[in-house]
C-alpha cells in the first residue's frame, strides 16, 4: 500500500512540475523565420517620425512584443516611445517609454505592457518613435525582412515599405500544452532510463 502511495505521490509531483514548467512566454513570429538573418534590411536610425508595423495577433491576449534591434555607436541617451493601437476599435491598447540603454545590438528588445485581452485575429498597429532628430548618426534601428508577409504592412519615417516586415514577435504568457507534454515525455524517459541502469548494474 505504501509503495502504491509513493508512486501516486511521485506522479502527482511530476505532473505538477510539468504544469508549472509549461507556463511560458509563448511567442509568435510575424516574419518568415526561414530567411537568413544576413539578408535582413535595417530601418536606419529611428527618429521622431518613427516606425509603424501592422500585424494580426494569433493569441487571445497579448503581454508584450519583441523586436530585433540594432544600435549605432551608443543608445545611452535615446528614449523610445511606443504605442499599440487596436485597428478594429481605433483605441490605443498600450503605450509607454523605454530607455535606449535597455536595447542591445543584434538582440531582441522586449516591450512589455499590461495584458491586452480579446486579441485573437485582431489587427494591431505598433508605432515606435525616438527622441532623435533627423540626420543624427547615433541611435537605434530595427531589422526587417525584405518581404511583405500576409496581413502586415511596414512604414518607416512616414514612407511605406512595400517589401518589408519587421523582425517582430508577439509575446503571450500562458500555459503551453506542447511544452507540458514534452516535459512529461522527457521526464518519463529519464526515470525509465535510470531504472533500467539500476536493474542492469544491480
Steps between C-alpha positions, in 0.01 A plus 500: 500500500781737593677420173191588297454820699861601430451441127180703501673785682785482250258526207321795661829683562617431143176629345504807726861576403414461131198727542709775660780460245252530212397855597722682254531816293351364178620690194359527150715631216337733249805460274636205302747313722645311203663813357872526577566788745786614277234604248314728741469869428514779756263790560789732566512709817155561645397865520193685619334384176529145628406157373152347462428129461157345452440134588230255603511349850489119517424477874202585718706750699828691470764571765780650294690532174859422406684671214848426369698820540826657395700762688725747320789605726291565813141511623560631851323833440222360283139490616251282312127564512257233384127449453293201396170578331213256455399575141158338538402751770739784430602504867857507632528174693847565646758778508814593686870584484824305515859610554747438222750341737266200522546434127787271397649478153371208288280378787125487550380797700183427698223752550285373790160643584193419706304209358272581206197269473285388205783524247462187289483573126490875571716746305741716696736782408824542695661844485849567639668843490812639662623836622765506226464778238548438128862482388642359824759223452458340843195305610282191472359321196292189435568205273247393238471232237480620142162347439148598598330224696126442474282735709791733577623840390812697591555875502836667573534877551158557348576296185340162430746214445334289232724199559573490871392345831663575835676213674231506766353248741187527710528375861223327693554363850293184527489124553638317195371144456781404262765600753306310769503179293867533402600546865301192607641282222857610578452447875351153446787411267756599764315309773469183291862525386623536859290200607647302211855587607418416862373154404788447259768560762310366800 
